[in-house]
């Protein structure tokens, strides 16, 4: 399926450019289209092309986008995760998809995974024109965290979060990540989106725990902004 063609397109959300890939299957329109985006902090390059190609092979068009502040989209500071902005980007992507020639505006479907699985559930519930929503391992809040079947895993996860917090405050890197092609190390660990020379005060902005429990589609999101990797 690597031969499936895609076009680099963009749309505007909140006054900023969101980068996207547009896939179209062969054949006449109007065609149904699936809008896809990643979860908490991944760009579209993290294998969303594989899902889009499967949809195209089934005869559906696909629009895969990066949130503002992530990937190839505009927005500063980089790696800023804001729930309301995520949802605004989804709405802008849906509006853009409905405006495309050859696309049936009443056959727009949504695909989300993990964090964005919660987004698509909320969006589809609010927009009766959405034809379908695919919510893969959706995140819908931390209400069930006490029922996790592996307490040891939960303890290890909390310990890792504490280590990240402490190292973030001190400006220390938590690892040695590599570039997307795996060829060269890049600096910064969870802070690699920050400009070079950023001090510990900027690095301390890495605090996803400050918002993660307000990110459920049914939550009252009063504090929804965090800096993430």
C-alpha positions in Angstrom: 0.0 0.0 0.0 3.0 2.2 0.0 2.1 3.4 -3.5 -1.1 5.2 -2.4 -0.7 8.9 -3.2 -1.3 11.6 -0.7 -1.4 15.4 -1.0 0.1 17.8 1.6 -2.7 20.3 2.5 -3.5 22.6 5.3 -6.4 24.4 7.0 -6.7 27.2 9.6 -7.6 26.7 13.2 -7.6 29.6 15.7 -5.7 31.7 13.2 -2.9 29.1 12.8 -2.0 26.7 10.1 -2.7 23.0 10.7 -0.7 20.7 8.4 -2.5 17.6 7.0 -2.3 14.8 4.5 -5.2 14.2 2.2 -5.7 10.8 0.7 -8.3 10.1 -2.1 -9.2 6.7 -3.4 -9.6 6.2 -7.2 -13.1 6.5 -8.6 -15.8 9.2 -8.9 -17.2 11.1 -5.9 -18.7 12.2 -3.8 -16.7 10.1 -1.4 -16.9 9.4 2.3 -13.9 10.7 4.3 -12.3 9.7 7.6 -10.6 12.4 9.7 -7.7 11.1 11.8 -5.4 12.6 14.5 -3.2 11.2 17.2 -3.7 11.2 20.9 -1.9 13.0 23.8 1.3 14.2 22.1 2.1 12.3 18.9 2.3 13.8 15.4 0.8 12.3 12.3 4.1 10.8 11.3 3.7 8.2 14.1 2.2 5.7 11.7 -1.2 7.3 11.1 -0.4 6.9 7.4 -0.8 3.2 7.8 -4.4 3.6 9.0 -5.2 6.1 6.3 -3.9 3.8 3.6 -6.2 1.0 4.9 -9.2 3.4 4.7 -8.2 4.4 1.2 -7.9 0.7 0.2 -11.5 0.3 1.4 -12.6 3.1 -0.9 -12.7 6.0 1.7 -10.8 9.3 1.5 -8.8 10.3 4.6 -7.6 13.5 6.2 -4.7 13.1 8.7 -3.7 16.2 10.6 -1.3 17.6 13.2 -2.6 19.6 16.1 -1.5 23.2 16.5 1.9 23.3 18.3 2.8 19.8 17.1 4.5 18.2 14.1 4.3 20.3 10.9 1.6 22.6 12.2 2.2 26.1 13.3 2.1 27.4 16.9 4.5 28.5 19.6 5.6 27.4 22.1 6.0 23.9 20.6 4.6 20.8 22.2 1.8 22.8 23.9 -1.1 20.4 24.7 -4.4 22.2 25.3 -7.6 20.2 25.3 -9.8 23.0 24.0 -7.4 23.7 21.2 -7.3 20.0 20.3 -11.1 20.0 20.0 -11.0 23.3 18.0 -8.5 21.7 15.6 -10.8 18.7 15.2 -13.8 21.0 14.4 -11.7 23.0 11.9 -10.5 19.7 10.2 -14.1 18.5 10.0 -15.2 21.8 8.4 -12.3 21.7 6.0 -13.2 18.1 5.0 -16.8 19.0 4.4 -15.7 21.9 2.1 -13.5 19.7 -0.2 -14.8 19.0 -3.7 -15.7 15.4 -4.4 -16.3 14.7 -0.7 -19.7 14.0 0.7 -20.2 16.4 3.7 -22.7 14.1 5.3 -20.4 11.1 5.2 -17.6 12.3 7.4 -16.3 9.9 10.0 -13.8 10.4 12.8 -10.9 8.1 14.0 -9.1 8.7 17.2 -6.9 6.6 19.5 -6.2 6.9 23.2 -6.6 10.5 24.1 -8.1 11.4 20.7 -10.4 8.4 21.2 -12.1 10.5 23.8 -12.1 13.6 21.5 -14.0 11.8 18.7 -16.6 10.4 21.1 -17.4 13.9 22.4 -17.3 15.4 18.9 -19.6 12.8 17.4 -22.1 13.2 20.3 -22.2 16.9 19.7 -22.4 16.9 15.9 -25.3 14.9 14.5 -23.9 15.2 11.0 -20.9 13.0 11.9 -21.6 9.7 10.1 -19.4 7.5 12.3 -16.8 7.6 15.0 -14.0 5.0 15.6 -12.6 5.3 19.1 -9.6 3.0 19.6 -8.6 2.4 23.2 -10.2 5.7 24.2 -9.1 7.8 27.1 -12.2 9.1 29.0 -10.8 10.2 32.3 -9.1 8.6 35.3 -12.3 7.5 37.0 -11.4 3.9 36.6 -7.8 4.1 37.8 -8.6 2.4 41.1 -9.7 -0.7 39.2 -6.5 -1.2 37.3 -5.7 -5.0 37.4 -2.0 -4.5 38.0 -1.1 -2.4 41.0 2.6 -3.0 40.5 2.3 -1.4 37.0 0.5 1.5 38.5 3.2 2.0 41.2 5.9 1.9 38.5 4.1 4.4 36.4 3.7 6.8 39.3 7.4 6.4 40.2 8.4 7.2 36.6 6.1 10.3 36.7 7.8 11.5 39.9 11.2 11.0 38.4 10.2 13.0 35.3 8.8 15.8 37.5 12.0 16.0 39.6 14.3 15.9 36.6 12.1 18.4 34.8 12.4 20.9 37.6 16.2 20.5 37.6 16.5 20.7 33.8 17.9 17.2 33.5 17.2 15.0 30.5 15.4 11.8 31.2 16.8 9.9 28.3 18.5 10.0 24.9 15.8 10.0 22.2 16.6 9.7 18.6 15.4 11.5 15.5 12.3 10.1 13.7 14.4 8.1 11.3 16.4 6.6 14.1 19.6 7.9 12.7 20.8 10.5 15.1 20.4 11.2 18.8 18.5 14.4 19.7 18.8 16.2 23.0 16.3 17.1 25.5 14.4 13.9 26.5 10.8 15.0 27.2 11.9 18.6 26.6 13.2 18.3 23.0 10.5 20.7 21.7 12.0 23.5 23.7 14.4 25.9 22.0 18.1 25.3 22.7 19.3 27.1 25.8 16.0 26.9 27.6 16.5 27.0 31.3 15.0 25.0 34.1 12.1 27.4 34.5 11.0 26.7 30.9 11.6 23.0 31.3 9.4 22.9 34.4 6.5 23.6 32.0 6.5 19.9 31.3 3.6 18.9 33.6 1.0 16.7 31.9 -0.3 15.7 35.4 -1.7 19.2 35.8 -4.4 18.5 33.3 -4.7 14.8 32.6 -7.7 14.3 35.0 -9.7 17.1 33.3 -9.4 15.7 29.8 -12.3 13.3 29.8 -15.0 14.1 27.2 -17.4 14.4 30.1 -15.1 16.4 32.4 -15.4 20.1 33.3 -12.2 21.2 31.7 -11.2 24.2 33.7 -7.5 23.6 33.7 -6.7 22.0 30.3 -3.3 23.3 29.2 0.0 21.6 29.7 3.4 21.4 28.1 4.1 17.8 26.9 6.6 15.7 25.0 
